[in-house]
Amino acid sequence: MRDIRGDLRYRAYMVQHRINAEHAQFETLILQLKMEQDRRLEPLKAQLRAVNKLIDVAAWQYDVRAALTLATAVAAAAETSAGATAGRSHADDPRSVSMQRK
């Protein structure tokens, strides 16, 4: 029987070489896929940034509107209160009573 160890070593070397080549091809494909994914995701990320900015502006507008509505209501209540107080103070003022009689 002949010694086949050399033959087996050569076959193992060739199989390892094929594995390395396949691994290199696999890594290249993975890199290409990642680049394609990044290329496809960039417009979507830009749209997401724009939508988030729009949401921020809408939230700011809502806050400003709420603050202005509250300020308007407070100002109207203050005017009403001031008018009622002014009307009462004129009616309670003895000078205004004497002016009304004339």
C-alpha positions in Angstrom: 0.0 0.0 0.0 1.3 3.3 -0.9 1.7 6.4 1.3 -1.1 8.9 0.5 -0.3 11.5 3.1 1.2 13.9 0.6 -1.9 13.5 -1.6 -4.1 14.3 1.4 -2.0 17.3 2.4 -2.3 18.6 -1.2 -6.1 18.1 -1.2 -6.4 19.8 2.2 -4.3 22.7 0.9 -6.5 23.1 -2.2 -9.7 22.9 -0.1 -8.3 25.5 2.3 -7.4 27.7 -0.7 -11.0 27.4 -2.1 -12.4 28.2 1.4 -10.2 31.3 1.6 -11.3 32.4 -1.9 -15.0 31.9 -1.1 -14.5 33.8 2.2 -12.9 36.7 0.3 -15.8 36.7 -2.2 -18.3 36.6 0.7 -16.6 39.6 2.4 -16.7 41.6 -0.9 -20.4 40.9 -1.3 -21.1 41.9 2.2 -19.3 45.1 1.7 -21.2 45.8 -1.5 -24.5 45.1 0.3 -23.6 47.4 3.1 -22.8 50.2 0.6 -26.0 49.6 -1.2 -28.0 49.7 2.0 -26.3 53.0 3.0 -27.1 54.4 -0.4 -30.7 53.4 -0.1 -31.1 54.6 3.5 -29.6 58.1 3.1 -32.7 59.6 1.4 -34.9 57.9 4.0 -32.8 59.3 6.8 -33.0 62.8 5.2 -36.8 62.5 5.0 -36.9 61.4 8.6 -34.8 64.4 9.7 -37.2 66.7 7.8 -40.3 65.1 9.4 -38.8 65.5 12.8 -38.0 69.1 12.1 -41.6 69.6 11.0 -42.9 68.0 14.2 -40.7 70.3 16.2 -42.0 73.4 14.4 -45.6 72.2 14.8 -45.1 71.6 18.5 -43.6 75.0 18.9 -46.5 76.6 17.1 -49.0 74.7 19.3 -47.2 75.9 22.4 -47.1 79.5 21.2 -50.8 79.4 20.3 -51.7 78.0 23.7 -49.6 80.7 25.4 -51.2 83.4 23.3 -54.7 82.1 24.0 -54.0 82.0 27.7 -52.5 85.5 27.7 -55.5 86.8 25.7 -57.9 85.2 28.2 -56.0 86.7 31.1 -55.9 90.1 29.5 -59.6 90.0 28.8 -60.4 88.9 32.4 -58.1 91.7 33.7 -59.9 94.3 31.5 -63.3 93.0 32.6 -62.2 93.1 36.3 -60.7 96.5 35.9 -63.8 97.8 34.2 -66.0 96.4 36.9 -63.8 97.8 39.6 -63.7 101.2 37.9 -67.5 101.2 37.6 -67.9 100.3 41.3 -65.3 102.9 42.5 -67.0 105.6 40.5 -70.4 104.6 42.0 -68.9 104.6 45.5 -67.1 107.8 45.1 -69.0 110.7 46.7 -67.7 113.1 44.0 -69.2 110.9 41.3 -72.5 110.9 43.1 -72.6 114.6 43.3 -71.6 114.9 39.7 -74.4 112.6 38.7 -77.0 114.7 40.6 -76.1 117.9 38.7 
